[in-house]
Amino acid sequence: MNPSAGRGRAAELLPQVAGQLRDSGHALEILLSRDFSEAQSMTRDAVESGCDALVVMGGDGMM
């Protein structure tokens, strides 16, 4: 997640989104990125480690 995305709206929504996912029985690891390159590296590491799913919260540049 890019905490500054949407003028900080992504960071505001994170607790609600994380809570709903946890309430649905999902285990979470929340990662914060500063830029696209860091997010790309985190994504690659997650996939290589066998994560089941990724949820990305960011702006146009992140997507």
TIKOL-313295 format. One record per residue: residue in one letter; x, y negated, z negated of N, C-alpha, C in turn; residue number from 1. Coordinates in nm, 2 decimals, always signed. Example, Ala and Ser with C-alpha at 12.3 -4.5 7.8 and 13.67 -1.06 7.14 Angstrom:
2
<residuo: A&n.c1: +1.32&n.c2: +0.57&n.c3: -0.78&ca.c1: +1.23&ca.c2: +0.45&ca.c3: -0.78&c.c1: +1.32&c.c2: +0.33&c.c3: -0.78&num: 1>
<residuo: S&n.c1: +1.28&n.c2: +0.22&n.c3: -0.71&ca.c1: +1.37&ca.c2: +0.11&ca.c3: -0.71&c.c1: +1.29&c.c2: +0.00&c.c3: -0.79&num: 2>
***
This chain:
63
<residuo: M&n.c1: +0.08&n.c2: +0.12&n.c3: +0.00&ca.c1: +0.00&ca.c2: +0.00&ca.c3: +0.00&c.c1: +0.09&c.c2: -0.12&c.c3: +0.00&num: 1>
<residuo: N&n.c1: +0.05&n.c2: -0.22&n.c3: +0.08&ca.c1: +0.11&ca.c2: -0.35&ca.c3: +0.08&c.c1: +0.03&c.c2: -0.44&c.c3: -0.01&num: 2>
<residuo: P&n.c1: +0.08&n.c2: -0.47&n.c3: -0.13&ca.c1: +0.00&ca.c2: -0.55&ca.c3: -0.23&c.c1: -0.03&c.c2: -0.69&c.c3: -0.18&num: 3>
<residuo: S&n.c1: +0.04&n.c2: -0.74&n.c3: -0.09&ca.c1: +0.01&ca.c2: -0.88&ca.c3: -0.04&c.c1: -0.09&c.c2: -0.88&c.c3: +0.08&num: 4>
<residuo: A&n.c1: -0.13&n.c2: -0.76&n.c3: +0.13&ca.c1: -0.22&ca.c2: -0.76&ca.c3: +0.24&c.c1: -0.35&c.c2: -0.82&c.c3: +0.21&num: 5>
<residuo: G&n.c1: -0.41&n.c2: -0.88&n.c3: +0.31&ca.c1: -0.54&ca.c2: -0.95&ca.c3: +0.29&c.c1: -0.54&c.c2: -1.05&c.c3: +0.18&num: 6>
<residuo: R&n.c1: -0.43&n.c2: -1.13&n.c3: +0.18&ca.c1: -0.41&ca.c2: -1.23&ca.c3: +0.07&c.c1: -0.43&c.c2: -1.18&c.c3: -0.07&num: 7>
<residuo: G&n.c1: -0.38&n.c2: -1.05&n.c3: -0.09&ca.c1: -0.38&ca.c2: -0.99&ca.c3: -0.22&c.c1: -0.51&c.c2: -0.91&c.c3: -0.24&num: 8>
<residuo: R&n.c1: -0.60&n.c2: -0.90&n.c3: -0.14&ca.c1: -0.72&ca.c2: -0.83&ca.c3: -0.16&c.c1: -0.70&c.c2: -0.68&c.c3: -0.18&num: 9>
<residuo: A&n.c1: -0.60&n.c2: -0.63&n.c3: -0.10&ca.c1: -0.56&ca.c2: -0.48&ca.c3: -0.12&c.c1: -0.53&c.c2: -0.45&c.c3: -0.26&num: 10>
<residuo: A&n.c1: -0.45&n.c2: -0.53&n.c3: -0.32&ca.c1: -0.41&ca.c2: -0.51&ca.c3: -0.46&c.c1: -0.53&c.c2: -0.52&c.c3: -0.55&num: 11>
<residuo: E&n.c1: -0.62&n.c2: -0.60&n.c3: -0.53&ca.c1: -0.75&ca.c2: -0.61&ca.c3: -0.61&c.c1: -0.83&c.c2: -0.49&c.c3: -0.59&num: 12>
<residuo: L&n.c1: -0.84&n.c2: -0.43&n.c3: -0.47&ca.c1: -0.92&ca.c2: -0.31&ca.c3: -0.45&c.c1: -0.86&c.c2: -0.18&c.c3: -0.49&num: 13>
<residuo: L&n.c1: -0.73&n.c2: -0.18&n.c3: -0.51&ca.c1: -0.66&ca.c2: -0.06&ca.c3: -0.54&c.c1: -0.71&c.c2: +0.02&c.c3: -0.67&num: 14>
<residuo: P&n.c1: -0.74&n.c2: -0.05&n.c3: -0.78&ca.c1: -0.79&ca.c2: +0.03&ca.c3: -0.89&c.c1: -0.93&c.c2: +0.09&c.c3: -0.86&num: 15>
<residuo: Q&n.c1: -1.01&n.c2: +0.03&n.c3: -0.79&ca.c1: -1.14&ca.c2: +0.08&ca.c3: -0.75&c.c1: -1.13&c.c2: +0.20&c.c3: -0.66&num: 16>
<residuo: V&n.c1: -1.04&n.c2: +0.19&n.c3: -0.56&ca.c1: -1.02&ca.c2: +0.30&ca.c3: -0.46&c.c1: -0.96&c.c2: +0.42&c.c3: -0.53&num: 17>
<residuo: A&n.c1: -0.85&n.c2: +0.39&n.c3: -0.61&ca.c1: -0.78&ca.c2: +0.50&ca.c3: -0.68&c.c1: -0.88&c.c2: +0.57&c.c3: -0.78&num: 18>
<residuo: G&n.c1: -0.96&n.c2: +0.49&n.c3: -0.85&ca.c1: -1.05&ca.c2: +0.55&ca.c3: -0.94&c.c1: -1.15&c.c2: +0.64&c.c3: -0.87&num: 19>
<residuo: Q&n.c1: -1.20&n.c2: +0.60&n.c3: -0.76&ca.c1: -1.30&ca.c2: +0.69&ca.c3: -0.69&c.c1: -1.23&c.c2: +0.81&c.c3: -0.64&num: 20>
<residuo: L&n.c1: -1.11&n.c2: +0.80&n.c3: -0.59&ca.c1: -1.04&ca.c2: +0.92&ca.c3: -0.55&c.c1: -1.01&c.c2: +1.02&c.c3: -0.66&num: 21>
<residuo: R&n.c1: -0.97&n.c2: +0.96&n.c3: -0.77&ca.c1: -0.94&ca.c2: +1.05&ca.c3: -0.89&c.c1: -1.07&c.c2: +1.11&c.c3: -0.94&num: 22>
<residuo: D&n.c1: -1.18&n.c2: +1.03&n.c3: -0.95&ca.c1: -1.31&ca.c2: +1.09&ca.c3: -0.99&c.c1: -1.35&c.c2: +1.20&c.c3: -0.90&num: 23>
<residuo: S&n.c1: -1.31&n.c2: +1.20&n.c3: -0.78&ca.c1: -1.35&ca.c2: +1.31&ca.c3: -0.68&c.c1: -1.25&c.c2: +1.43&c.c3: -0.69&num: 24>
<residuo: G&n.c1: -1.16&n.c2: +1.42&n.c3: -0.79&ca.c1: -1.07&ca.c2: +1.54&ca.c3: -0.81&c.c1: -0.94&c.c2: +1.53&c.c3: -0.73&num: 25>
<residuo: H&n.c1: -0.90&n.c2: +1.42&n.c3: -0.68&ca.c1: -0.78&ca.c2: +1.41&ca.c3: -0.60&c.c1: -0.66&c.c2: +1.36&c.c3: -0.69&num: 26>
<residuo: A&n.c1: -0.55&n.c2: +1.43&n.c3: -0.68&ca.c1: -0.43&ca.c2: +1.38&ca.c3: -0.74&c.c1: -0.36&c.c2: +1.27&c.c3: -0.66&num: 27>
<residuo: L&n.c1: -0.32&n.c2: +1.16&n.c3: -0.72&ca.c1: -0.27&ca.c2: +1.05&ca.c3: -0.64&c.c1: -0.12&c.c2: +1.02&c.c3: -0.68&num: 28>
<residuo: E&n.c1: -0.05&n.c2: +0.97&n.c3: -0.58&ca.c1: +0.08&ca.c2: +0.90&ca.c3: -0.60&c.c1: +0.07&c.c2: +0.77&c.c3: -0.53&num: 29>
<residuo: I&n.c1: +0.07&n.c2: +0.66&n.c3: -0.60&ca.c1: +0.06&ca.c2: +0.53&ca.c3: -0.53&c.c1: +0.19&c.c2: +0.47&c.c3: -0.51&num: 30>
<residuo: L&n.c1: +0.22&n.c2: +0.44&n.c3: -0.38&ca.c1: +0.35&ca.c2: +0.38&ca.c3: -0.34&c.c1: +0.32&c.c2: +0.24&c.c3: -0.29&num: 31>
<residuo: L&n.c1: +0.40&n.c2: +0.14&n.c3: -0.33&ca.c1: +0.39&ca.c2: +0.01&ca.c3: -0.29&c.c1: +0.51&c.c2: -0.02&c.c3: -0.19&num: 32>
<residuo: S&n.c1: +0.48&n.c2: -0.08&n.c3: -0.08&ca.c1: +0.58&ca.c2: -0.12&ca.c3: +0.02&c.c1: +0.59&c.c2: -0.27&c.c3: +0.04&num: 33>
<residuo: R&n.c1: +0.71&n.c2: -0.31&n.c3: +0.07&ca.c1: +0.73&ca.c2: -0.45&ca.c3: +0.10&c.c1: +0.72&c.c2: -0.49&c.c3: +0.25&num: 34>
<residuo: D&n.c1: +0.75&n.c2: -0.39&n.c3: +0.33&ca.c1: +0.74&ca.c2: -0.42&ca.c3: +0.48&c.c1: +0.72&c.c2: -0.29&c.c3: +0.55&num: 35>
<residuo: F&n.c1: +0.70&n.c2: -0.30&n.c3: +0.69&ca.c1: +0.67&ca.c2: -0.19&ca.c3: +0.77&c.c1: +0.77&c.c2: -0.08&c.c3: +0.77&num: 36>
<residuo: S&n.c1: +0.90&n.c2: -0.12&n.c3: +0.77&ca.c1: +1.01&ca.c2: -0.02&ca.c3: +0.77&c.c1: +1.01&c.c2: +0.06&c.c3: +0.65&num: 37>
<residuo: E&n.c1: +0.98&n.c2: +0.00&n.c3: +0.53&ca.c1: +0.98&ca.c2: +0.08&ca.c3: +0.41&c.c1: +0.85&c.c2: +0.17&c.c3: +0.41&num: 38>
<residuo: A&n.c1: +0.74&n.c2: +0.12&n.c3: +0.45&ca.c1: +0.62&ca.c2: +0.20&ca.c3: +0.46&c.c1: +0.64&c.c2: +0.32&c.c3: +0.56&num: 39>
<residuo: Q&n.c1: +0.71&n.c2: +0.30&n.c3: +0.67&ca.c1: +0.74&ca.c2: +0.40&ca.c3: +0.76&c.c1: +0.82&c.c2: +0.51&c.c3: +0.70&num: 40>
<residuo: S&n.c1: +0.92&n.c2: +0.47&n.c3: +0.62&ca.c1: +1.01&ca.c2: +0.57&ca.c3: +0.55&c.c1: +0.94&c.c2: +0.64&c.c3: +0.45&num: 41>
<residuo: M&n.c1: +0.85&n.c2: +0.58&n.c3: +0.37&ca.c1: +0.77&ca.c2: +0.64&ca.c3: +0.27&c.c1: +0.67&c.c2: +0.74&c.c3: +0.33&num: 42>
<residuo: T&n.c1: +0.62&n.c2: +0.71&n.c3: +0.44&ca.c1: +0.53&ca.c2: +0.80&ca.c3: +0.51&c.c1: +0.60&c.c2: +0.92&c.c3: +0.56&num: 43>
<residuo: R&n.c1: +0.71&n.c2: +0.90&n.c3: +0.62&ca.c1: +0.79&ca.c2: +1.02&ca.c3: +0.67&c.c1: +0.83&c.c2: +1.11&c.c3: +0.55&num: 44>
<residuo: D&n.c1: +0.87&n.c2: +1.05&n.c3: +0.44&ca.c1: +0.91&ca.c2: +1.13&ca.c3: +0.32&c.c1: +0.79&c.c2: +1.21&c.c3: +0.27&num: 45>
<residuo: A&n.c1: +0.67&n.c2: +1.15&n.c3: +0.27&ca.c1: +0.55&ca.c2: +1.21&ca.c3: +0.22&c.c1: +0.51&c.c2: +1.33&c.c3: +0.31&num: 46>
<residuo: V&n.c1: +0.52&n.c2: +1.31&n.c3: +0.44&ca.c1: +0.48&ca.c2: +1.42&ca.c3: +0.53&c.c1: +0.58&c.c2: +1.53&c.c3: +0.52&num: 47>
<residuo: E&n.c1: +0.71&n.c2: +1.50&n.c3: +0.51&ca.c1: +0.81&ca.c2: +1.60&ca.c3: +0.50&c.c1: +0.80&c.c2: +1.68&c.c3: +0.37&num: 48>
<residuo: S&n.c1: +0.75&n.c2: +1.62&n.c3: +0.27&ca.c1: +0.74&ca.c2: +1.69&ca.c3: +0.14&c.c1: +0.61&c.c2: +1.77&c.c3: +0.13&num: 49>
<residuo: G&n.c1: +0.53&n.c2: +1.76&n.c3: +0.23&ca.c1: +0.41&ca.c2: +1.84&ca.c3: +0.24&c.c1: +0.28&c.c2: +1.78&c.c3: +0.18&num: 50>
<residuo: C&n.c1: +0.27&n.c2: +1.65&n.c3: +0.17&ca.c1: +0.15&ca.c2: +1.59&ca.c3: +0.12&c.c1: +0.03&c.c2: +1.63&c.c3: +0.20&num: 51>
<residuo: D&n.c1: -0.09&n.c2: +1.64&n.c3: +0.14&ca.c1: -0.21&ca.c2: +1.68&ca.c3: +0.21&c.c1: -0.28&c.c2: +1.57&c.c3: +0.29&num: 52>
<residuo: A&n.c1: -0.27&n.c2: +1.45&n.c3: +0.24&ca.c1: -0.33&ca.c2: +1.33&ca.c3: +0.30&c.c1: -0.26&c.c2: +1.20&c.c3: +0.26&num: 53>
<residuo: L&n.c1: -0.28&n.c2: +1.10&n.c3: +0.35&ca.c1: -0.23&ca.c2: +0.97&ca.c3: +0.32&c.c1: -0.34&c.c2: +0.87&c.c3: +0.33&num: 54>
<residuo: V&n.c1: -0.35&n.c2: +0.78&n.c3: +0.24&ca.c1: -0.44&ca.c2: +0.67&ca.c3: +0.25&c.c1: -0.36&c.c2: +0.54&c.c3: +0.25&num: 55>
<residuo: V&n.c1: -0.38&n.c2: +0.46&n.c3: +0.35&ca.c1: -0.30&ca.c2: +0.34&ca.c3: +0.37&c.c1: -0.38&c.c2: +0.22&c.c3: +0.35&num: 56>
<residuo: M&n.c1: -0.33&n.c2: +0.13&n.c3: +0.27&ca.c1: -0.40&ca.c2: +0.00&ca.c3: +0.25&c.c1: -0.30&c.c2: -0.11&c.c3: +0.29&num: 57>
<residuo: G&n.c1: -0.33&n.c2: -0.18&n.c3: +0.40&ca.c1: -0.24&ca.c2: -0.28&ca.c3: +0.44&c.c1: -0.31&c.c2: -0.37&c.c3: +0.55&num: 58>
<residuo: G&n.c1: -0.23&n.c2: -0.46&n.c3: +0.60&ca.c1: -0.28&ca.c2: -0.55&ca.c3: +0.70&c.c1: -0.26&c.c2: -0.50&c.c3: +0.84&num: 59>
<residuo: D&n.c1: -0.28&n.c2: -0.58&n.c3: +0.94&ca.c1: -0.26&ca.c2: -0.54&ca.c3: +1.08&c.c1: -0.12&c.c2: -0.49&c.c3: +1.11&num: 60>
<residuo: G&n.c1: -0.02&n.c2: -0.55&n.c3: +1.05&ca.c1: +0.12&ca.c2: -0.51&ca.c3: +1.07&c.c1: +0.15&c.c2: -0.37&c.c3: +1.02&num: 61>
<residuo: M&n.c1: +0.08&n.c2: -0.33&n.c3: +0.91&ca.c1: +0.10&ca.c2: -0.20&ca.c3: +0.85&c.c1: +0.04&c.c2: -0.09&c.c3: +0.93&num: 62>
<residuo: M&n.c1: -0.08&n.c2: -0.12&n.c3: +0.98&ca.c1: -0.16&ca.c2: -0.02&ca.c3: +1.05&c.c1: -0.09&c.c2: +0.01&c.c3: +1.19&num: 63>
***
